[in-house]
Amino acid sequence: MSVIRLASLPDLAALSELRRELWPEIDLEENVRELTAILRGEKIGTLPLLIFVAGTEDGTLLGFIEVGLRSHADGCDKRMPVGYVEGWLVREDQRRQGIGGQLLAAAEEWARSQGCLEMASDAVIENEISQRAHKALGFEVVDRCVNYRKAL
Ligand SMILES: CC(C)(COP(=O)(O)OP(=O)(O)OC[C@H]1O[C@@H](n2cnc3c(N)ncnc32)[C@H](O)[C@@H]1OP(=O)(O)O)[C@@H](O)C(=O)NCCC(=O)NCCS
């Protein structure tokens, strides 16, 4: 049985491991610095960002969702901020038990409490599981895009 709660500083070590699982390219020091700031409630940028975790009663972390506000998001009403899923991961051996859905519900509840009427998110094209989970949990696709770069 997992418990969904707001992450706090004692979660730093376990949460930084989960974050690296989701974003392996993230620099170790940068990960800890950014995470410490989020867990202390400091703003990263101008809008709020927070993390909900799923944990067992003995404190083991099973997953997390990072949720913030964005001033606008593709496909959403541009006149008001939206809740945005910035990161979402459930430990591989704990998936398909509803934990991802419970984390998302907590993120949505928080976004509602901030006055949001919409929630937005993204997934890379290759991540079919994420797309299936988004669809199953009520998201609709609004756009598919290709990102480019060019050295100047
Ligand atoms: C996306 C993720 C967080 C979902 O977590 P989860 O705990 O497995 O999600 P849930 O158990 O709440 O699943 C909700 C629904 O999504 C769908 N779904 C989830 N995983 C699926 C899979 N592997 N295949 C098909 N459908 C899937 C199902 O409809 C599922 O409901 P069901 O199990 O009753 O059929 C998890 O797969 C994960 O951590 N993936 C790796 C990281 C990642 O890609 N994050 C998203 C970045 S955009």
PDBQT file of the ligand as one rigid body, heavy atoms in Angstrom, charges set to zero:
ROOT
HETATM    1  C1  LIG A 201       4.343   6.510 -16.863  1.00  0.00    +0.000 C 
HETATM    2  C2  LIG A 201       4.419   5.852 -15.461  1.00  0.00    +0.000 C 
HETATM    3  C3  LIG A 201       4.788   6.931 -14.432  1.00  0.00    +0.000 C 
HETATM    4  C4  LIG A 201       3.046   5.240 -15.117  1.00  0.00    +0.000 C 
HETATM    5  O1  LIG A 201       3.102   4.714 -13.800  1.00  0.00    +0.000 OA
HETATM    6  P1  LIG A 201       2.224   3.465 -13.321  1.00  0.00    +0.000 P 
HETATM    7  O2  LIG A 201       2.275   3.420 -11.842  1.00  0.00    +0.000 OA
HETATM    8  O3  LIG A 201       2.593   2.238 -14.048  1.00  0.00    +0.000 OA
HETATM    9  O4  LIG A 201       0.765   3.959 -13.803  1.00  0.00    +0.000 OA
HETATM   10  P2  LIG A 201      -0.631   3.308 -13.409  1.00  0.00    +0.000 P 
HETATM   11  O5  LIG A 201      -0.444   1.957 -12.805  1.00  0.00    +0.000 OA
HETATM   12  O6  LIG A 201      -1.407   4.328 -12.616  1.00  0.00    +0.000 OA
HETATM   13  O7  LIG A 201      -1.295   3.112 -14.854  1.00  0.00    +0.000 OA
HETATM   14  C5  LIG A 201      -2.431   3.852 -15.264  1.00  0.00    +0.000 C 
HETATM   15  C6  LIG A 201      -2.873   3.345 -16.621  1.00  0.00    +0.000 C 
HETATM   16  O8  LIG A 201      -1.932   3.713 -17.639  1.00  0.00    +0.000 OA
HETATM   17  C7  LIG A 201      -1.878   2.679 -18.628  1.00  0.00    +0.000 C 
HETATM   18  N1  LIG A 201      -0.543   2.069 -18.632  1.00  0.00    +0.000 N 
HETATM   19  C8  LIG A 201       0.454   2.256 -17.746  1.00  0.00    +0.000 A 
HETATM   20  N2  LIG A 201       1.533   1.506 -18.082  1.00  0.00    +0.000 NA
HETATM   21  C9  LIG A 201       1.202   0.839 -19.193  1.00  0.00    +0.000 A 
HETATM   22  C10 LIG A 201       1.888  -0.099 -20.012  1.00  0.00    +0.000 A 
HETATM   23  N3  LIG A 201       3.131  -0.506 -19.710  1.00  0.00    +0.000 N 
HETATM   24  N4  LIG A 201       1.248  -0.597 -21.096  1.00  0.00    +0.000 NA
HETATM   25  C11 LIG A 201      -0.014  -0.217 -21.387  1.00  0.00    +0.000 A 
HETATM   26  N5  LIG A 201      -0.734   0.673 -20.646  1.00  0.00    +0.000 NA
HETATM   27  C12 LIG A 201      -0.120   1.191 -19.561  1.00  0.00    +0.000 A 
HETATM   28  C13 LIG A 201      -2.911   1.641 -18.224  1.00  0.00    +0.000 C 
HETATM   29  O9  LIG A 201      -4.156   1.967 -18.841  1.00  0.00    +0.000 OA
HETATM   30  C14 LIG A 201      -2.969   1.846 -16.722  1.00  0.00    +0.000 C 
HETATM   31  O10 LIG A 201      -4.168   1.389 -16.141  1.00  0.00    +0.000 OA
HETATM   32  P3  LIG A 201      -4.379  -0.206 -15.891  1.00  0.00    +0.000 P 
HETATM   33  O11 LIG A 201      -3.111  -0.731 -15.266  1.00  0.00    +0.000 OA
HETATM   34  O12 LIG A 201      -5.567  -0.237 -14.975  1.00  0.00    +0.000 OA
HETATM   35  O13 LIG A 201      -4.618  -0.808 -17.243  1.00  0.00    +0.000 OA
HETATM   36  C15 LIG A 201       5.467   4.690 -15.456  1.00  0.00    +0.000 C 
HETATM   37  O14 LIG A 201       5.231   3.833 -16.547  1.00  0.00    +0.000 OA
HETATM   38  C16 LIG A 201       6.915   5.151 -15.527  1.00  0.00    +0.000 C 
HETATM   39  O15 LIG A 201       7.526   5.505 -14.525  1.00  0.00    +0.000 OA
HETATM   40  N6  LIG A 201       7.510   5.152 -16.733  1.00  0.00    +0.000 N 
HETATM   41  C17 LIG A 201       8.927   5.527 -16.893  1.00  0.00    +0.000 C 
HETATM   42  C18 LIG A 201       9.135   7.017 -16.738  1.00  0.00    +0.000 C 
HETATM   43  C19 LIG A 201       8.294   7.796 -17.731  1.00  0.00    +0.000 C 
HETATM   44  O16 LIG A 201       8.241   7.480 -18.910  1.00  0.00    +0.000 OA
HETATM   45  N7  LIG A 201       7.653   8.853 -17.223  1.00  0.00    +0.000 N 
HETATM   46  C20 LIG A 201       6.814   9.718 -18.022  1.00  0.00    +0.000 C 
HETATM   47  C21 LIG A 201       7.674  10.755 -18.630  1.00  0.00    +0.000 C 
HETATM   48  S1  LIG A 201       6.704  11.753 -19.737  1.00  0.00    +0.000 SA
ENDROOT
TORSDOF 0
